[in-house]
Structure formats: C-alpha cells, structure tokens
Amino acid sequence: MPLEPGIKGSAGCTVTEKETAKALGSGGLDVFSTPIMVALMENAALSSVRPYLDEGMDTVGTRLEISHDSATPVGMAVRAESELVEVDRRRLVFEVKAYDEKGLIGQGRHERFIVGVEKFLAKTNAKLDK
C-alpha cells in the first residue's frame, strides 16, 4: 500500500495527575499539559503510517507547529487526530488536532521523516564514540 495523503490516525488518554502541566514542569497548574498533547498528536501520526512502511523502516518527528487553545481538567478524556496531507519522498506532513470532551483544544501541523532504523540508530549512537 502506498503512502498517500488522506491516511488518518488517532490516539487518546484520560487526563490523570501524571499528564498535568504541574507534574511535567511545563506549568504550575493541574491541567492537561502541552507536552502530553504533543505526544498524543505525534502518536496519532506515527501509528497511522506504520502499516505502510517496509520492514526495518520507521518515522521520526522533525517539526511541530501547534497551538494549545483550551485547558482540560484532570479526569476528562482527550483524543488526538492526524491526517497525512503531504508526501514528499521521505518527508510526511500531517494536520493534527486534539479534542477533549467539550471540543477542540489544540491544532497544527506535524512533520515526520521516514528513516531506516538500523542506519538511524547507528548514526545516533556514533555520538557516543570518543
């Protein structure tokens, strides 16, 4: 199956104390944190395209431009959705949105690149060599 625009994905969670801005140090309030919203958006995107990748390949996030527009309290469910909107060889661009039970809480664009896992990890781990 070829990678083409229109592929959709989703990921979700229920907000607990562990996902709050206060717990993650990204703020001082007990509300759903932007870092966890970003993680859900990335997860929605990467999980949507994994079935289309050859063995030994994966994707890595390289760019994210989002807004976090509405706070979500502890105990409320959150869902992120992604749609692949552009494929340029190994570069993938997604529209991403996040919702809580009352509506849209964040949105933006996310870019990922397709990489060969072995080569990528070898290059990354080479940073440890002295």
C-alpha positions in Angstrom: 0.0 0.0 0.0 1.5 3.4 -0.9 1.7 6.3 1.4 -0.6 8.9 0.1 -2.5 11.9 1.5 -5.7 11.1 3.4 -4.3 8.5 5.8 -5.8 9.2 9.3 -4.8 8.2 12.8 -5.9 8.8 16.4 -4.6 8.4 19.9 -6.1 9.2 23.3 -5.9 9.2 27.0 -7.8 10.2 30.1 -6.1 13.0 31.9 -4.6 12.0 35.3 -2.3 13.8 37.7 0.7 12.4 35.7 -0.3 14.3 32.5 -0.7 17.7 34.1 1.5 20.7 33.4 2.4 20.8 37.1 3.6 17.2 37.1 5.7 17.7 34.0 7.1 21.0 35.0 5.7 22.7 31.9 3.5 24.9 34.1 2.2 25.3 37.6 -1.4 24.2 37.2 -3.2 20.8 37.4 -4.5 20.9 33.8 -3.6 18.8 30.8 -0.1 19.6 29.7 1.0 20.8 26.3 3.9 18.1 26.2 1.4 15.3 26.5 -0.9 16.8 23.9 2.1 17.0 21.6 2.9 13.3 22.4 -0.6 12.3 21.5 -0.5 14.2 18.2 2.8 12.6 17.3 1.5 9.1 18.3 -1.6 9.6 16.1 0.6 10.5 13.1 3.3 7.8 13.5 0.8 5.0 14.2 -1.2 5.9 11.2 1.6 5.4 8.7 3.5 2.5 10.3 1.4 -0.2 8.5 2.5 1.3 5.2 6.3 1.2 5.9 8.6 -1.6 4.8 10.3 -3.8 7.4 13.2 -2.0 9.1 11.7 1.4 8.5 10.0 3.9 10.9 9.4 7.6 11.2 10.9 10.3 13.4 9.3 13.6 14.3 11.2 16.6 12.9 8.8 19.6 13.2 5.7 20.5 15.1 3.8 23.8 14.9 0.8 23.8 17.2 -1.5 25.9 19.3 -2.9 24.7 22.7 -6.1 26.7 22.8 -8.1 25.4 25.7 -7.3 23.9 29.1 -8.6 20.4 30.0 -9.1 19.3 33.7 -8.0 16.1 35.3 -10.4 13.2 34.7 -11.5 14.3 31.2 -10.8 12.2 28.1 -8.6 13.7 25.3 -8.2 12.5 21.7 -5.7 13.5 19.1 -6.3 13.0 15.4 -4.0 13.2 12.4 -4.4 13.3 8.7 -1.5 12.9 6.2 -1.7 15.9 3.9 1.6 15.8 2.0 4.1 13.2 1.0 7.5 14.4 -0.4 9.7 11.3 -0.8 10.6 10.5 2.8 9.0 13.7 4.3 5.5 13.4 5.6 3.3 16.3 6.7 0.2 15.9 8.9 -2.6 18.1 10.0 -3.1 17.4 13.7 -5.9 18.3 16.1 -6.7 17.5 19.8 -10.1 17.4 21.4 -11.4 16.9 24.9 -15.0 16.0 25.8 -16.1 19.7 25.2 -14.4 20.3 21.8 -11.2 21.4 20.1 -8.2 22.1 22.4 -5.3 22.3 20.0 -4.3 22.1 16.4 -1.4 22.5 13.9 1.0 20.8 11.6 3.5 18.0 12.2 6.3 16.8 10.0 7.9 13.3 10.2 10.7 11.7 8.1 10.9 8.0 7.1 14.2 6.5 8.3 15.9 3.2 8.2 16.0 2.1 11.8 19.5 0.5 11.8 21.2 3.3 9.9 19.4 6.0 12.0 20.4 4.3 15.3 24.0 3.7 14.2 24.4 7.4 13.3 22.8 8.5 16.6 24.9 6.1 18.7 28.0 7.2 16.9 27.7 10.4 19.0 28.8 8.3 22.0 32.1 7.4 20.4 35.1 9.4 21.6 
